[in-house]
Amino acid sequence: MHENILQQLYNGKIYPAENIDSSNPEFQKMNKALAEEKARFIKSLSESDRANFLELDNLQGETDAIYGYERFAQGFKLAVSLMLESLSGKEDKS
């Protein structure tokens, strides 16, 4: 039996965050530069500062993940609202 999109999402077969296309050359270029600069910076730090920076970097990653989810949720809610409005035929004429 072929599962529809909702079933696939519910059953954990769709991972939107893993399907992001990062083949954009500008993104790849910037991501590589960021990684190289971060590695260079980390090497210049004392062991104590390196540990502090890595903790800060981890916190930033966690914050980015939460923010990414919130952006995804808002976009999803907007898409559903647009779909419901278009299917209902009720538009705000003000």
PyMOL Python script that loads the backbone (N, CA, C, O; Angstrom):
from pymol import cmd

cmd.read_pdbstr("""\
ATOM      1  N   MET A   1       0.841  -1.187   0.000  1.00  0.00           N
ATOM      2  CA  MET A   1       0.000   0.000   0.000  1.00  0.00           C
ATOM      3  C   MET A   1       0.883   1.246   0.000  1.00  0.00           C
ATOM      4  O   MET A   1       1.839   1.340   0.769  1.00  0.00           O
ATOM      5  N   HIS A   2       0.563   2.170  -0.843  1.00  0.00           N
ATOM      6  CA  HIS A   2       1.314   3.423  -0.936  1.00  0.00           C
ATOM      7  C   HIS A   2       0.814   4.396   0.136  1.00  0.00           C
ATOM      8  O   HIS A   2      -0.380   4.685   0.209  1.00  0.00           O
ATOM      9  N   GLU A   3       1.733   4.897   0.964  1.00  0.00           N
ATOM     10  CA  GLU A   3       1.359   5.857   2.004  1.00  0.00           C
ATOM     11  C   GLU A   3       1.287   7.261   1.427  1.00  0.00           C
ATOM     12  O   GLU A   3       2.129   7.653   0.618  1.00  0.00           O
ATOM     13  N   ASN A   4       0.267   8.025   1.849  1.00  0.00           N
ATOM     14  CA  ASN A   4       0.206   9.416   1.422  1.00  0.00           C
ATOM     15  C   ASN A   4       1.205  10.238   2.248  1.00  0.00           C
ATOM     16  O   ASN A   4       1.828   9.715   3.172  1.00  0.00           O
ATOM     17  N   ILE A   5       1.349  11.486   1.923  1.00  0.00           N
ATOM     18  CA  ILE A   5       2.353  12.337   2.575  1.00  0.00           C
ATOM     19  C   ILE A   5       2.109  12.436   4.072  1.00  0.00           C
ATOM     20  O   ILE A   5       3.055  12.369   4.857  1.00  0.00           O
ATOM     21  N   LEU A   6       0.859  12.596   4.479  1.00  0.00           N
ATOM     22  CA  LEU A   6       0.543  12.701   5.903  1.00  0.00           C
ATOM     23  C   LEU A   6       0.946  11.429   6.648  1.00  0.00           C
ATOM     24  O   LEU A   6       1.504  11.502   7.743  1.00  0.00           O
ATOM     25  N   GLN A   7       0.670  10.277   6.065  1.00  0.00           N
ATOM     26  CA  GLN A   7       1.058   9.011   6.683  1.00  0.00           C
ATOM     27  C   GLN A   7       2.580   8.887   6.767  1.00  0.00           C
ATOM     28  O   GLN A   7       3.114   8.442   7.783  1.00  0.00           O
ATOM     29  N   GLN A   8       3.269   9.279   5.709  1.00  0.00           N
ATOM     30  CA  GLN A   8       4.729   9.221   5.712  1.00  0.00           C
ATOM     31  C   GLN A   8       5.311  10.127   6.790  1.00  0.00           C
ATOM     32  O   GLN A   8       6.258   9.750   7.480  1.00  0.00           O
ATOM     33  N   LEU A   9       4.744  11.321   6.935  1.00  0.00           N
ATOM     34  CA  LEU A   9       5.206  12.250   7.958  1.00  0.00           C
ATOM     35  C   LEU A   9       4.952  11.669   9.349  1.00  0.00           C
ATOM     36  O   LEU A   9       5.835  11.699  10.206  1.00  0.00           O
ATOM     37  N   TYR A  10       3.751  11.142   9.574  1.00  0.00           N
ATOM     38  CA  TYR A  10       3.389  10.558  10.867  1.00  0.00           C
ATOM     39  C   TYR A  10       4.285   9.362  11.199  1.00  0.00           C
ATOM     40  O   TYR A  10       4.693   9.194  12.349  1.00  0.00           O
ATOM     41  N   ASN A  11       4.588   8.545  10.211  1.00  0.00           N
ATOM     42  CA  ASN A  11       5.387   7.337  10.425  1.00  0.00           C
ATOM     43  C   ASN A  11       6.892   7.597  10.427  1.00  0.00           C
ATOM     44  O   ASN A  11       7.686   6.658  10.469  1.00  0.00           O
ATOM     45  N   GLY A  12       7.280   8.858  10.381  1.00  0.00           N
ATOM     46  CA  GLY A  12       8.697   9.195  10.463  1.00  0.00           C
ATOM     47  C   GLY A  12       9.502   8.891   9.218  1.00  0.00           C
ATOM     48  O   GLY A  12      10.718   8.712   9.294  1.00  0.00           O
ATOM     49  N   LYS A  13       8.849   8.829   8.083  1.00  0.00           N
ATOM     50  CA  LYS A  13       9.554   8.524   6.836  1.00  0.00           C
ATOM     51  C   LYS A  13       9.951   9.782   6.067  1.00  0.00           C
ATOM     52  O   LYS A  13      10.705   9.718   5.097  1.00  0.00           O
ATOM     53  N   ILE A  14       9.438  10.912   6.508  1.00  0.00           N
ATOM     54  CA  ILE A  14       9.779  12.193   5.888  1.00  0.00           C
ATOM     55  C   ILE A  14      10.505  13.025   6.940  1.00  0.00           C
ATOM     56  O   ILE A  14      10.007  13.213   8.050  1.00  0.00           O
ATOM     57  N   TYR A  15      11.667  13.512   6.584  1.00  0.00           N
ATOM     58  CA  TYR A  15      12.473  14.341   7.473  1.00  0.00           C
ATOM     59  C   TYR A  15      12.763  15.656   6.757  1.00  0.00           C
ATOM     60  O   TYR A  15      13.801  15.783   6.107  1.00  0.00           O
ATOM     61  N   PRO A  16      11.863  16.642   6.862  1.00  0.00           N
ATOM     62  CA  PRO A  16      12.045  17.885   6.104  1.00  0.00           C
ATOM     63  C   PRO A  16      13.409  18.536   6.298  1.00  0.00           C
ATOM     64  O   PRO A  16      13.988  19.046   5.339  1.00  0.00           O
ATOM     65  N   ALA A  17      13.927  18.527   7.510  1.00  0.00           N
ATOM     66  CA  ALA A  17      15.213  19.178   7.768  1.00  0.00           C
ATOM     67  C   ALA A  17      16.354  18.479   7.035  1.00  0.00           C
ATOM     68  O   ALA A  17      17.354  19.115   6.704  1.00  0.00           O
ATOM     69  N   GLU A  18      16.221  17.197   6.781  1.00  0.00           N
ATOM     70  CA  GLU A  18      17.272  16.461   6.083  1.00  0.00           C
ATOM     71  C   GLU A  18      17.150  16.577   4.568  1.00  0.00           C
ATOM     72  O   GLU A  18      18.056  16.173   3.839  1.00  0.00           O
ATOM     73  N   ASN A  19      16.049  17.119   4.097  1.00  0.00           N
ATOM     74  CA  ASN A  19      15.829  17.231   2.661  1.00  0.00           C
ATOM     75  C   ASN A  19      16.156  18.610   2.113  1.00  0.00           C
ATOM     76  O   ASN A  19      15.817  18.924   0.972  1.00  0.00           O
ATOM     77  N   ILE A  20      16.802  19.423   2.909  1.00  0.00           N
ATOM     78  CA  ILE A  20      17.165  20.756   2.451  1.00  0.00           C
ATOM     79  C   ILE A  20      18.298  20.633   1.439  1.00  0.00           C
ATOM     80  O   ILE A  20      19.310  19.982   1.699  1.00  0.00           O
ATOM     81  N   ASP A  21      18.119  21.254   0.306  1.00  0.00           N
ATOM     82  CA  ASP A  21      19.113  21.202  -0.760  1.00  0.00           C
ATOM     83  C   ASP A  21      20.191  22.243  -0.483  1.00  0.00           C
ATOM     84  O   ASP A  21      19.955  23.445  -0.606  1.00  0.00           O
ATOM     85  N   SER A  22      21.361  21.774  -0.112  1.00  0.00           N
ATOM     86  CA  SER A  22      22.461  22.698   0.175  1.00  0.00           C
ATOM     87  C   SER A  22      23.485  22.698  -0.960  1.00  0.00           C
ATOM     88  O   SER A  22      24.671  22.945  -0.741  1.00  0.00           O
ATOM     89  N   SER A  23      23.014  22.421  -2.162  1.00  0.00           N
ATOM     90  CA  SER A  23      23.933  22.398  -3.307  1.00  0.00           C
ATOM     91  C   SER A  23      24.171  23.786  -3.888  1.00  0.00           C
ATOM     92  O   SER A  23      24.897  23.932  -4.871  1.00  0.00           O
ATOM     93  N   ASN A  24      23.566  24.798  -3.290  1.00  0.00           N
ATOM     94  CA  ASN A  24      23.766  26.176  -3.733  1.00  0.00           C
ATOM     95  C   ASN A  24      25.254  26.512  -3.615  1.00  0.00           C
ATOM     96  O   ASN A  24      25.800  26.459  -2.513  1.00  0.00           O
ATOM     97  N   PRO A  25      25.916  26.851  -4.705  1.00  0.00           N
ATOM     98  CA  PRO A  25      27.360  27.105  -4.674  1.00  0.00           C
ATOM     99  C   PRO A  25      27.751  28.222  -3.694  1.00  0.00           C
ATOM    100  O   PRO A  25      28.788  28.135  -3.037  1.00  0.00           O
ATOM    101  N   GLU A  26      26.944  29.242  -3.598  1.00  0.00           N
ATOM    102  CA  GLU A  26      27.261  30.342  -2.674  1.00  0.00           C
ATOM    103  C   GLU A  26      27.196  29.857  -1.227  1.00  0.00           C
ATOM    104  O   GLU A  26      28.037  30.223  -0.406  1.00  0.00           O
ATOM    105  N   PHE A  27      26.185  29.026  -0.919  1.00  0.00           N
ATOM    106  CA  PHE A  27      26.076  28.457   0.424  1.00  0.00           C
ATOM    107  C   PHE A  27      27.284  27.585   0.730  1.00  0.00           C
ATOM    108  O   PHE A  27      27.870  27.692   1.808  1.00  0.00           O
ATOM    109  N   GLN A  28      27.659  26.726  -0.206  1.00  0.00           N
ATOM    110  CA  GLN A  28      28.812  25.840   0.001  1.00  0.00           C
ATOM    111  C   GLN A  28      30.085  26.647   0.229  1.00  0.00           C
ATOM    112  O   GLN A  28      30.891  26.318   1.099  1.00  0.00           O
ATOM    113  N   LYS A  29      30.257  27.698  -0.555  1.00  0.00           N
ATOM    114  CA  LYS A  29      31.440  28.552  -0.429  1.00  0.00           C
ATOM    115  C   LYS A  29      31.486  29.209   0.954  1.00  0.00           C
ATOM    116  O   LYS A  29      32.521  29.206   1.620  1.00  0.00           O
ATOM    117  N   MET A  30      30.358  29.765   1.370  1.00  0.00           N
ATOM    118  CA  MET A  30      30.306  30.443   2.670  1.00  0.00           C
ATOM    119  C   MET A  30      30.456  29.452   3.822  1.00  0.00           C
ATOM    120  O   MET A  30      31.121  29.748   4.815  1.00  0.00           O
ATOM    121  N   ASN A  31      29.846  28.288   3.693  1.00  0.00           N
ATOM    122  CA  ASN A  31      29.935  27.278   4.740  1.00  0.00           C
ATOM    123  C   ASN A  31      31.373  26.785   4.904  1.00  0.00           C
ATOM    124  O   ASN A  31      31.835  26.574   6.025  1.00  0.00           O
ATOM    125  N   LYS A  32      32.071  26.604   3.796  1.00  0.00           N
ATOM    126  CA  LYS A  32      33.472  26.181   3.839  1.00  0.00           C
ATOM    127  C   LYS A  32      34.331  27.270   4.490  1.00  0.00           C
ATOM    128  O   LYS A  32      35.177  26.976   5.335  1.00  0.00           O
ATOM    129  N   ALA A  33      34.111  28.523   4.095  1.00  0.00           N
ATOM    130  CA  ALA A  33      34.868  29.641   4.672  1.00  0.00           C
ATOM    131  C   ALA A  33      34.607  29.749   6.172  1.00  0.00           C
ATOM    132  O   ALA A  33      35.529  29.998   6.949  1.00  0.00           O
ATOM    133  N   LEU A  34      33.367  29.563   6.574  1.00  0.00           N
ATOM    134  CA  LEU A  34      33.025  29.614   7.994  1.00  0.00           C
ATOM    135  C   LEU A  34      33.737  28.514   8.762  1.00  0.00           C
ATOM    136  O   LEU A  34      34.306  28.769   9.823  1.00  0.00           O
ATOM    137  N   ALA A  35      33.712  27.299   8.245  1.00  0.00           N
ATOM    138  CA  ALA A  35      34.371  26.172   8.915  1.00  0.00           C
ATOM    139  C   ALA A  35      35.878  26.408   9.026  1.00  0.00           C
ATOM    140  O   ALA A  35      36.474  26.133  10.068  1.00  0.00           O
ATOM    141  N   GLU A  36      36.493  26.915   7.958  1.00  0.00           N
ATOM    142  CA  GLU A  36      37.935  27.170   7.983  1.00  0.00           C
ATOM    143  C   GLU A  36      38.279  28.268   8.983  1.00  0.00           C
ATOM    144  O   GLU A  36      39.250  28.149   9.731  1.00  0.00           O
ATOM    145  N   GLU A  37      37.487  29.332   8.998  1.00  0.00           N
ATOM    146  CA  GLU A  37      37.733  30.443   9.918  1.00  0.00           C
ATOM    147  C   GLU A  37      37.529  30.005  11.365  1.00  0.00           C
ATOM    148  O   GLU A  37      38.291  30.394  12.250  1.00  0.00           O
ATOM    149  N   LYS A  38      36.509  29.204  11.599  1.00  0.00           N
ATOM    150  CA  LYS A  38      36.251  28.710  12.950  1.00  0.00           C
ATOM    151  C   LYS A  38      37.408  27.830  13.426  1.00  0.00           C
ATOM    152  O   LYS A  38      37.843  27.946  14.572  1.00  0.00           O
ATOM    153  N   ALA A  39      37.906  26.954  12.556  1.00  0.00           N
ATOM    154  CA  ALA A  39      39.031  26.082  12.913  1.00  0.00           C
ATOM    155  C   ALA A  39      40.288  26.907  13.212  1.00  0.00           C
ATOM    156  O   ALA A  39      41.011  26.632  14.169  1.00  0.00           O
ATOM    157  N   ARG A  40      40.532  27.917  12.381  1.00  0.00           N
ATOM    158  CA  ARG A  40      41.687  28.786  12.606  1.00  0.00           C
ATOM    159  C   ARG A  40      41.555  29.509  13.948  1.00  0.00           C
ATOM    160  O   ARG A  40      42.519  29.593  14.709  1.00  0.00           O
ATOM    161  N   PHE A  41      40.380  30.020  14.229  1.00  0.00           N
ATOM    162  CA  PHE A  41      40.143  30.741  15.475  1.00  0.00           C
ATOM    163  C   PHE A  41      40.316  29.820  16.690  1.00  0.00           C
ATOM    164  O   PHE A  41      40.943  30.202  17.677  1.00  0.00           O
ATOM    165  N   ILE A  42      39.764  28.623  16.613  1.00  0.00           N
ATOM    166  CA  ILE A  42      39.864  27.673  17.729  1.00  0.00           C
ATOM    167  C   ILE A  42      41.317  27.340  18.032  1.00  0.00           C
ATOM    168  O   ILE A  42      41.701  27.230  19.196  1.00  0.00           O
ATOM    169  N   LYS A  43      42.119  27.181  16.995  1.00  0.00           N
ATOM    170  CA  LYS A  43      43.543  26.873  17.196  1.00  0.00           C
ATOM    171  C   LYS A  43      44.268  28.000  17.922  1.00  0.00           C
ATOM    172  O   LYS A  43      45.253  27.752  18.617  1.00  0.00           O
ATOM    173  N   SER A  44      43.798  29.227  17.770  1.00  0.00           N
ATOM    174  CA  SER A  44      44.479  30.365  18.390  1.00  0.00           C
ATOM    175  C   SER A  44      44.124  30.540  19.870  1.00  0.00           C
ATOM    176  O   SER A  44      44.746  31.344  20.565  1.00  0.00           O
ATOM    177  N   LEU A  45      43.149  29.807  20.342  1.00  0.00           N
ATOM    178  CA  LEU A  45      42.685  29.968  21.718  1.00  0.00           C
ATOM    179  C   LEU A  45      43.453  29.093  22.704  1.00  0.00           C
ATOM    180  O   LEU A  45      43.996  28.046  22.351  1.00  0.00           O
ATOM    181  N   SER A  46      43.479  29.551  23.934  1.00  0.00           N
ATOM    182  CA  SER A  46      44.025  28.709  25.000  1.00  0.00           C
ATOM    183  C   SER A  46      43.044  27.553  25.213  1.00  0.00           C
ATOM    184  O   SER A  46      41.915  27.590  24.724  1.00  0.00           O
ATOM    185  N   GLU A  47      43.479  26.546  25.933  1.00  0.00           N
ATOM    186  CA  GLU A  47      42.616  25.386  26.171  1.00  0.00           C
ATOM    187  C   GLU A  47      41.324  25.792  26.884  1.00  0.00           C
ATOM    188  O   GLU A  47      40.246  25.303  26.545  1.00  0.00           O
ATOM    189  N   SER A  48      41.431  26.673  27.857  1.00  0.00           N
ATOM    190  CA  SER A  48      40.260  27.135  28.599  1.00  0.00           C
ATOM    191  C   SER A  48      39.314  27.934  27.702  1.00  0.00           C
ATOM    192  O   SER A  48      38.100  27.726  27.718  1.00  0.00           O
ATOM    193  N   ASP A  49      39.888  28.848  26.921  1.00  0.00           N
ATOM    194  CA  ASP A  49      39.064  29.639  26.004  1.00  0.00           C
ATOM    195  C   ASP A  49      38.438  28.760  24.925  1.00  0.00           C
ATOM    196  O   ASP A  49      37.308  28.998  24.499  1.00  0.00           O
ATOM    197  N   ARG A  50      39.179  27.742  24.485  1.00  0.00           N
ATOM    198  CA  ARG A  50      38.664  26.819  23.474  1.00  0.00           C
ATOM    199  C   ARG A  50      37.428  26.091  24.013  1.00  0.00           C
ATOM    200  O   ARG A  50      36.427  25.961  23.309  1.00  0.00           O
ATOM    201  N   ALA A  51      37.498  25.623  25.253  1.00  0.00           N
ATOM    202  CA  ALA A  51      36.352  24.941  25.867  1.00  0.00           C
ATOM    203  C   ALA A  51      35.158  25.894  25.981  1.00  0.00           C
ATOM    204  O   ALA A  51      34.021  25.509  25.710  1.00  0.00           O
ATOM    205  N   ASN A  52      35.424  27.130  26.380  1.00  0.00           N
ATOM    206  CA  ASN A  52      34.353  28.121  26.488  1.00  0.00           C
ATOM    207  C   ASN A  52      33.733  28.420  25.123  1.00  0.00           C
ATOM    208  O   ASN A  52      32.512  28.511  24.990  1.00  0.00           O
ATOM    209  N   PHE A  53      34.587  28.570  24.114  1.00  0.00           N
ATOM    210  CA  PHE A  53      34.082  28.852  22.778  1.00  0.00           C
ATOM    211  C   PHE A  53      33.243  27.689  22.245  1.00  0.00           C
ATOM    212  O   PHE A  53      32.186  27.907  21.653  1.00  0.00           O
ATOM    213  N   LEU A  54      33.708  26.466  22.450  1.00  0.00           N
ATOM    214  CA  LEU A  54      32.968  25.303  21.964  1.00  0.00           C
ATOM    215  C   LEU A  54      31.615  25.177  22.665  1.00  0.00           C
ATOM    216  O   LEU A  54      30.628  24.778  22.047  1.00  0.00           O
ATOM    217  N   GLU A  55      31.571  25.515  23.943  1.00  0.00           N
ATOM    218  CA  GLU A  55      30.283  25.525  24.662  1.00  0.00           C
ATOM    219  C   GLU A  55      29.358  26.586  24.057  1.00  0.00           C
ATOM    220  O   GLU A  55      28.176  26.336  23.826  1.00  0.00           O
ATOM    221  N   LEU A  56      29.912  27.757  23.809  1.00  0.00           N
ATOM    222  CA  LEU A  56      29.130  28.822  23.177  1.00  0.00           C
ATOM    223  C   LEU A  56      28.640  28.388  21.798  1.00  0.00           C
ATOM    224  O   LEU A  56      27.489  28.641  21.441  1.00  0.00           O
ATOM    225  N   ASP A  57      29.496  27.743  21.030  1.00  0.00           N
ATOM    226  CA  ASP A  57      29.146  27.266  19.701  1.00  0.00           C
ATOM    227  C   ASP A  57      28.025  26.226  19.773  1.00  0.00           C
ATOM    228  O   ASP A  57      27.119  26.229  18.940  1.00  0.00           O
ATOM    229  N   ASN A  58      28.087  25.338  20.767  1.00  0.00           N
ATOM    230  CA  ASN A  58      27.024  24.345  20.951  1.00  0.00           C
ATOM    231  C   ASN A  58      25.697  25.010  21.300  1.00  0.00           C
ATOM    232  O   ASN A  58      24.649  24.626  20.781  1.00  0.00           O
ATOM    233  N   LEU A  59      25.745  26.004  22.176  1.00  0.00           N
ATOM    234  CA  LEU A  59      24.527  26.735  22.530  1.00  0.00           C
ATOM    235  C   LEU A  59      23.938  27.425  21.310  1.00  0.00           C
ATOM    236  O   LEU A  59      22.720  27.444  21.130  1.00  0.00           O
ATOM    237  N   GLN A  60      24.800  27.995  20.469  1.00  0.00           N
ATOM    238  CA  GLN A  60      24.334  28.644  19.246  1.00  0.00           C
ATOM    239  C   GLN A  60      23.671  27.622  18.332  1.00  0.00           C
ATOM    240  O   GLN A  60      22.637  27.907  17.727  1.00  0.00           O
ATOM    241  N   GLY A  61      24.259  26.435  18.229  1.00  0.00           N
ATOM    242  CA  GLY A  61      23.668  25.383  17.404  1.00  0.00           C
ATOM    243  C   GLY A  61      22.296  24.971  17.906  1.00  0.00           C
ATOM    244  O   GLY A  61      21.377  24.772  17.112  1.00  0.00           O
ATOM    245  N   GLU A  62      22.150  24.840  19.222  1.00  0.00           N
ATOM    246  CA  GLU A  62      20.855  24.484  19.800  1.00  0.00           C
ATOM    247  C   GLU A  62      19.832  25.584  19.542  1.00  0.00           C
ATOM    248  O   GLU A  62      18.684  25.301  19.201  1.00  0.00           O
ATOM    249  N   THR A  63      20.247  26.836  19.704  1.00  0.00           N
ATOM    250  CA  THR A  63      19.358  27.966  19.444  1.00  0.00           C
ATOM    251  C   THR A  63      18.940  27.983  17.979  1.00  0.00           C
ATOM    252  O   THR A  63      17.770  28.210  17.670  1.00  0.00           O
ATOM    253  N   ASP A  64      19.884  27.746  17.079  1.00  0.00           N
ATOM    254  CA  ASP A  64      19.576  27.713  15.642  1.00  0.00           C
ATOM    255  C   ASP A  64      18.574  26.612  15.318  1.00  0.00           C
ATOM    256  O   ASP A  64      17.688  26.809  14.487  1.00  0.00           O
ATOM    257  N   ALA A  65      18.703  25.455  15.963  1.00  0.00           N
ATOM    258  CA  ALA A  65      17.781  24.344  15.724  1.00  0.00           C
ATOM    259  C   ALA A  65      16.370  24.717  16.169  1.00  0.00           C
ATOM    260  O   ALA A  65      15.402  24.427  15.466  1.00  0.00           O
ATOM    261  N   ILE A  66      16.248  25.353  17.322  1.00  0.00           N
ATOM    262  CA  ILE A  66      14.929  25.771  17.817  1.00  0.00           C
ATOM    263  C   ILE A  66      14.335  26.818  16.885  1.00  0.00           C
ATOM    264  O   ILE A  66      13.157  26.746  16.537  1.00  0.00           O
ATOM    265  N   TYR A  67      15.140  27.782  16.485  1.00  0.00           N
ATOM    266  CA  TYR A  67      14.672  28.828  15.582  1.00  0.00           C
ATOM    267  C   TYR A  67      14.259  28.230  14.230  1.00  0.00           C
ATOM    268  O   TYR A  67      13.255  28.635  13.644  1.00  0.00           O
ATOM    269  N   GLY A  68      15.038  27.271  13.749  1.00  0.00           N
ATOM    270  CA  GLY A  68      14.696  26.608  12.495  1.00  0.00           C
ATOM    271  C   GLY A  68      13.352  25.912  12.579  1.00  0.00           C
ATOM    272  O   GLY A  68      12.549  25.977  11.649  1.00  0.00           O
ATOM    273  N   TYR A  69      13.109  25.242  13.704  1.00  0.00           N
ATOM    274  CA  TYR A  69      11.810  24.588  13.889  1.00  0.00           C
ATOM    275  C   TYR A  69      10.689  25.622  13.894  1.00  0.00           C
ATOM    276  O   TYR A  69       9.658  25.419  13.253  1.00  0.00           O
ATOM    277  N   GLU A  70      10.877  26.718  14.604  1.00  0.00           N
ATOM    278  CA  GLU A  70       9.841  27.752  14.684  1.00  0.00           C
ATOM    279  C   GLU A  70       9.548  28.336  13.302  1.00  0.00           C
ATOM    280  O   GLU A  70       8.390  28.597  12.974  1.00  0.00           O
ATOM    281  N   ARG A  71      10.571  28.540  12.502  1.00  0.00           N
ATOM    282  CA  ARG A  71      10.366  29.042  11.138  1.00  0.00           C
ATOM    283  C   ARG A  71       9.599  28.027  10.295  1.00  0.00           C
ATOM    284  O   ARG A  71       8.706  28.389   9.528  1.00  0.00           O
ATOM    285  N   PHE A  72       9.957  26.759  10.444  1.00  0.00           N
ATOM    286  CA  PHE A  72       9.269  25.695   9.728  1.00  0.00           C
ATOM    287  C   PHE A  72       7.798  25.655  10.140  1.00  0.00           C
ATOM    288  O   PHE A  72       6.914  25.584   9.286  1.00  0.00           O
ATOM    289  N   ALA A  73       7.535  25.701  11.450  1.00  0.00           N
ATOM    290  CA  ALA A  73       6.162  25.635  11.954  1.00  0.00           C
ATOM    291  C   ALA A  73       5.333  26.817  11.451  1.00  0.00           C
ATOM    292  O   ALA A  73       4.185  26.642  11.043  1.00  0.00           O
ATOM    293  N   GLN A  74       5.912  28.018  11.480  1.00  0.00           N
ATOM    294  CA  GLN A  74       5.191  29.198  10.996  1.00  0.00           C
ATOM    295  C   GLN A  74       4.877  29.078   9.507  1.00  0.00           C
ATOM    296  O   GLN A  74       3.771  29.407   9.079  1.00  0.00           O
ATOM    297  N   GLY A  75       5.832  28.615   8.724  1.00  0.00           N
ATOM    298  CA  GLY A  75       5.617  28.433   7.290  1.00  0.00           C
ATOM    299  C   GLY A  75       4.549  27.391   7.011  1.00  0.00           C
ATOM    300  O   GLY A  75       3.721  27.558   6.115  1.00  0.00           O
ATOM    301  N   PHE A  76       4.575  26.316   7.784  1.00  0.00           N
ATOM    302  CA  PHE A  76       3.585  25.259   7.626  1.00  0.00           C
ATOM    303  C   PHE A  76       2.190  25.780   7.962  1.00  0.00           C
ATOM    304  O   PHE A  76       1.234  25.526   7.229  1.00  0.00           O
ATOM    305  N   LYS A  77       2.077  26.505   9.067  1.00  0.00           N
ATOM    306  CA  LYS A  77       0.784  27.067   9.471  1.00  0.00           C
ATOM    307  C   LYS A  77       0.269  28.044   8.417  1.00  0.00           C
ATOM    308  O   LYS A  77      -0.925  28.057   8.117  1.00  0.00           O
ATOM    309  N   LEU A  78       1.145  28.850   7.862  1.00  0.00           N
ATOM    310  CA  LEU A  78       0.745  29.787   6.818  1.00  0.00           C
ATOM    311  C   LEU A  78       0.245  29.034   5.586  1.00  0.00           C
ATOM    312  O   LEU A  78      -0.780  29.391   5.004  1.00  0.00           O
ATOM    313  N   ALA A  79       0.973  27.994   5.197  1.00  0.00           N
ATOM    314  CA  ALA A  79       0.560  27.213   4.026  1.00  0.00           C
ATOM    315  C   ALA A  79      -0.801  26.567   4.244  1.00  0.00           C
ATOM    316  O   ALA A  79      -1.640  26.571   3.343  1.00  0.00           O
ATOM    317  N   VAL A  80      -1.030  26.013   5.431  1.00  0.00           N
ATOM    318  CA  VAL A  80      -2.327  25.395   5.734  1.00  0.00           C
ATOM    319  C   VAL A  80      -3.419  26.454   5.737  1.00  0.00           C
ATOM    320  O   VAL A  80      -4.507  26.214   5.214  1.00  0.00           O
ATOM    321  N   SER A  81      -3.152  27.623   6.318  1.00  0.00           N
ATOM    322  CA  SER A  81      -4.145  28.703   6.343  1.00  0.00           C
ATOM    323  C   SER A  81      -4.506  29.147   4.930  1.00  0.00           C
ATOM    324  O   SER A  81      -5.677  29.368   4.623  1.00  0.00           O
ATOM    325  N   LEU A  82      -3.503  29.274   4.078  1.00  0.00           N
ATOM    326  CA  LEU A  82      -3.753  29.653   2.683  1.00  0.00           C
ATOM    327  C   LEU A  82      -4.599  28.592   1.975  1.00  0.00           C
ATOM    328  O   LEU A  82      -5.519  28.913   1.222  1.00  0.00           O
ATOM    329  N   MET A  83      -4.274  27.340   2.228  1.00  0.00           N
ATOM    330  CA  MET A  83      -5.013  26.252   1.606  1.00  0.00           C
ATOM    331  C   MET A  83      -6.468  26.247   2.082  1.00  0.00           C
ATOM    332  O   MET A  83      -7.386  26.126   1.270  1.00  0.00           O
ATOM    333  N   LEU A  84      -6.680  26.378   3.386  1.00  0.00           N
ATOM    334  CA  LEU A  84      -8.037  26.386   3.929  1.00  0.00           C
ATOM    335  C   LEU A  84      -8.847  27.557   3.386  1.00  0.00           C
ATOM    336  O   LEU A  84     -10.015  27.410   3.026  1.00  0.00           O
ATOM    337  N   GLU A  85      -8.207  28.718   3.335  1.00  0.00           N
ATOM    338  CA  GLU A  85      -8.906  29.893   2.816  1.00  0.00           C
ATOM    339  C   GLU A  85      -9.273  29.715   1.349  1.00  0.00           C
ATOM    340  O   GLU A  85     -10.375  30.071   0.933  1.00  0.00           O
ATOM    341  N   SER A  86      -8.361  29.172   0.577  1.00  0.00           N
ATOM    342  CA  SER A  86      -8.637  29.008  -0.854  1.00  0.00           C
ATOM    343  C   SER A  86      -9.707  27.938  -1.092  1.00  0.00           C
ATOM    344  O   SER A  86     -10.506  28.063  -2.020  1.00  0.00           O
ATOM    345  N   LEU A  87      -9.731  26.899  -0.271  1.00  0.00           N
ATOM    346  CA  LEU A  87     -10.735  25.850  -0.425  1.00  0.00           C
ATOM    347  C   LEU A  87     -12.118  26.291   0.057  1.00  0.00           C
ATOM    348  O   LEU A  87     -13.137  25.843  -0.467  1.00  0.00           O
ATOM    349  N   SER A  88     -12.144  27.166   1.054  1.00  0.00           N
ATOM    350  CA  SER A  88     -13.426  27.617   1.594  1.00  0.00           C
ATOM    351  C   SER A  88     -14.100  28.629   0.678  1.00  0.00           C
ATOM    352  O   SER A  88     -15.316  28.809   0.738  1.00  0.00           O
ATOM    353  N   GLY A  89     -13.328  29.280  -0.156  1.00  0.00           N
ATOM    354  CA  GLY A  89     -13.861  30.301  -1.040  1.00  0.00           C
ATOM    355  C   GLY A  89     -14.151  31.600  -0.317  1.00  0.00           C
ATOM    356  O   GLY A  89     -14.675  32.542  -0.912  1.00  0.00           O
ATOM    357  N   LYS A  90     -13.815  31.656   0.960  1.00  0.00           N
ATOM    358  CA  LYS A  90     -14.050  32.871   1.744  1.00  0.00           C
ATOM    359  C   LYS A  90     -12.772  33.689   1.756  1.00  0.00           C
ATOM    360  O   LYS A  90     -11.746  33.264   2.287  1.00  0.00           O
ATOM    361  N   GLU A  91     -12.851  34.843   1.175  1.00  0.00           N
ATOM    362  CA  GLU A  91     -11.697  35.742   1.157  1.00  0.00           C
ATOM    363  C   GLU A  91     -12.077  37.032   1.860  1.00  0.00           C
ATOM    364  O   GLU A  91     -13.222  37.479   1.790  1.00  0.00           O
ATOM    365  N   ASP A  92     -11.116  37.616   2.528  1.00  0.00           N
ATOM    366  CA  ASP A  92     -11.348  38.901   3.198  1.00  0.00           C
ATOM    367  C   ASP A  92     -11.398  39.982   2.123  1.00  0.00           C
ATOM    368  O   ASP A  92     -10.398  40.249   1.457  1.00  0.00           O
ATOM    369  N   LYS A  93     -12.558  40.600   1.959  1.00  0.00           N
ATOM    370  CA  LYS A  93     -12.750  41.598   0.891  1.00  0.00           C
ATOM    371  C   LYS A  93     -12.597  43.024   1.414  1.00  0.00           C
ATOM    372  O   LYS A  93     -13.029  43.971   0.756  1.00  0.00           O
ATOM    373  N   SER A  94     -11.989  43.188   2.586  1.00  0.00           N
ATOM    374  CA  SER A  94     -11.870  44.537   3.159  1.00  0.00           C
ATOM    375  C   SER A  94     -10.759  45.328   2.548  1.00  0.00           C
ATOM    376  O   SER A  94     -10.538  46.478   2.928  1.00  0.00           O
TER     377      SER A  94
END
""", "prot")
cmd.dss("prot")
cmd.show_as("cartoon", "prot")
cmd.util.cbc("prot")
cmd.orient("prot")
